[in-house]
Amino acid sequence: MAIRHAYESSNDIGVFGTLTNAYCITAIGGSENFYSLFESELSREIPVIKSSIAGTRLVGRMCVGNKKGLLLPSSTTDQELLHIRNSLPDSVLVQRVEERLSALGNCISCNDYTALIHPDIDRETEELICDVLGVEAFRETIAGNALVGSYCKFSSQGGLVHPQTSLQELDELSSLLQVPLAAGTVNRGSDIISAGLIANDWTAFCGLDTTSTELNVIEEILKIRSIDNNKSFESTRAAIIDTLV
């Protein structure tokens, strides 16, 4: 199921955290409540790591990763790199990247098999993405936006993309990624999907302003709906159809 959450007074939890099938990284310096919710929901399955990246709390925008690896900007300090590397499972590769577009989370979006990358990313960075994350990379835009990391979020189950993505583009992206996609929003109409949503193959967290309709779309397309929620959703849909008939 998808859980609403906030970082202090911000609904952009995807700016202050990142989530994969092998680990979760959250920003340091926030309220203990922000970290403790992730800890209570995830710690039985994966490690939850508190850290800064490049001296900032914007960990979700500065790094990108999956269960196989994690890419960090070259501005990441040695101390941060050591802390993150020591906290991650041994199977996860960690690599600093010399890339002009240093907010990697805004420029790259990936699951465990495929990555969408900014059209202007360096060739060397593209090779590192493929090698470290173990994915096939595609240079793409989403609804005309080059910052593919900002305007979509997808797991190995499904994904959400910018609401102005055309049906043709939706089909093309879905074919590339080999997962179902839906156009939608988070945080009561925000089109910056990954700022308000983090997800892996079995759970998701979104901003507190996310509406019930947005939450339903997220749970449905990412296939993370609980059995109880699924029954409730089906009964609500049936009631609406009965009313219309």
N, C-alpha and C positions, 0 to 999 in steps of 0.2 A: 504494500500500500504506500501511498505518497503522504508524507507528513509535512505540515506547515511549520515553518521555523523562521527566526530572524536573528541577525547579528546586531546586538545592541538595538538601535532604532532603525536599522536598515533591513529591507526585505530582500536585498540582493545577496542572498547567501552563496550564490555561485561565484561571487567576487571573493569571498572570504573562506572558501573551502572547495575541495575537489574530492570526488568519490570514484573508485574503480572497484572491480571484483576482488582485488587483492589488498587494498588499503584505502584509508581516508586521511586526508591532510586538512587541518583546520588552522586558522590564524591564531597566533598568540595575542594576548592582551585584551581579548574580549571578555565578556562576563562568563563566569563558570557555567552558567546555564546553557550557553551556546555549545560548549564542548561536551557537557554532561549528557545532553540529549543524544548526540552522535555516539558517545561512549555506551550509553544504555541500549541503544538500538543495534549497534554494530560490533561491539567488542567481542562478542562470542564467536563472530565469524572472521573478522579482519582487524588489524591494528588501527587505532585512531591516533594520529600523530599531531601534536601541536608544534607549529614552526612558523618562522617568517621566511620569506624568500626575497633576496636582494634588499634586505632591510625593511621590507614593507609587509603589511598584513594582507596584501592583495594576492594571496596564494593561488586562488582559483584562476586568476587572469595571467599569472606569471609562469605557470607550469602546465604541462599536459602529459597524461600518462594513461596506461591501461594495466592489466594484470601482469604483463611481461616487462614493462619498463616505465621510466619516468624521465622526461626531458626538462631541464632547468636552464634559465638564461645564464649567460656568462657572468652577469653581475651577482650571481649567488655567491655568498662568502664561503670560504673553506669550512668555517664552523657550521654553517647551515647545511652544507653538503654532507659533512661528516655525521651530523645529527640525523638527517633524513635517511642517509644510507644505512646507519646502524639500527634505525627503527623499522625499516622495511624488511619484508621477507627476503631470504637469500636469493630466491629465484627472480627477484625484480632487479633489472639493470637500471643504473642511474647514470645520467650523462649530462654534463654542461654543454650548451650549444652556443657557438659564436654566430649570432644571428642579429642582423640590423633590426628586424621586427621582433623586439625582445619580449613583448607581451604574448608569449606563446599560446596561452589559453584563448586569446582573441583570434589568433591566426590559424589554429589547428583544432579540429574536432575529430575524435576517434573512438572506436570501440576496440575489442580485442583482435579484430581482423582487418579493418579498413580505416583509412583516415582521409578526411577532406582537408585540404591545405590552401592557404592564401596563394593566389596566382603569382605573386612576386617573391615568394620565399626562395632563398638561395638553393642551388642544386645540392650543395654539400649538406645543407640542413635536411633536404628531402631524403637524401641517402641515409642520414642518421635516424630520421623518423622511421624509415622502413627497417633498418637494422636493429635499433634499440627497442622499438615498440612491436616489431614483428608483424607489420601491417603492409597492405598495398595502399599507396598514396595517390590521390587524384587532386589535381589543381582545379578548383571549382569556385563559383560564386553562388550565393543564395539570394534570390529576389534582387539581383543586381548588387548585392553587398559582398565585397571581397573578404570581410572579416567573418569567415565561415565559423570560427570558433565561438563568436558572439551570438550568431543568429540561428543556431541549431543545437540540439542535444540528442544524442542517440546512444543506445546500448546495443547489445547483441540480440535484443528482443524487438526493438522498434525505436522510433524517434519522433521528435517534435521539431518543426522548422518555422521560419518566419511566416506570419499570416498572409503576406502578399505573394508567396511562392505560387507560381502558376501550376495548373494540373499537369502540364507537359513536363515542367521542371521537376515536379514532385515524383512523377513516374521515372524520369531519368535518374534522379538521385536515389530513389528506392531500388532501382535496378543495379546501380553502382554498389550500393551498400548491402544489398541483399537482405534488407529488413523493411517492414511496412513503415510508412511515414505519414504524418498528419500535419497540416498547417494549423497553428494555434498561437496562443499567448499565455503569459503568466502574470502574476501580480496585477490582476484587474486591467488587462489590456496591454501590457508591455510586450513589445516585439523582440526585446533583447533576451532571448530564451535562456541562454546559459548563465546569465547574471542572476536569474531567479529560480533556476532549477539545476540540481545535481542528481545523478542517478547511476545505478548499476543494474545488473540483470535481475535483482530481486527486490530492490527498494528505491525510493526517491525522496528527496527533500525539496520543498519549494517555499517561496516567500509567504509570509503571513497574509498578504493581501490577495493571494490566489483565490479565485472564486470557486464555488462548488462545481460549476460547469467546466472551468479550466482543469480542476482537479480530476474530474471524471474523464476528460479527454486524455490527460497525462497517464492515468492509471490504465485506461483502455489500450492506448497505443504502445505503452511500455510493457503491457501484460504483467502488471504487478498488483492487480486488484485482488483483495482478500476474498475468501468465499462468502463471508457475510455481506461485504460491500457489494459483491457481484449480485447476490440475491436482491439486495435493496435496490440496486441500479435497474435490474431487470423488472422488478415489481413497479418501480416508478415509471419506467418506459411503457410497460403494459397499461398502467393507469392512464397515461397521457394518450395512448392510442385508443383506449376505450372511450375516453372523453371526446376525442375527435370523431370517432365513429358515431 
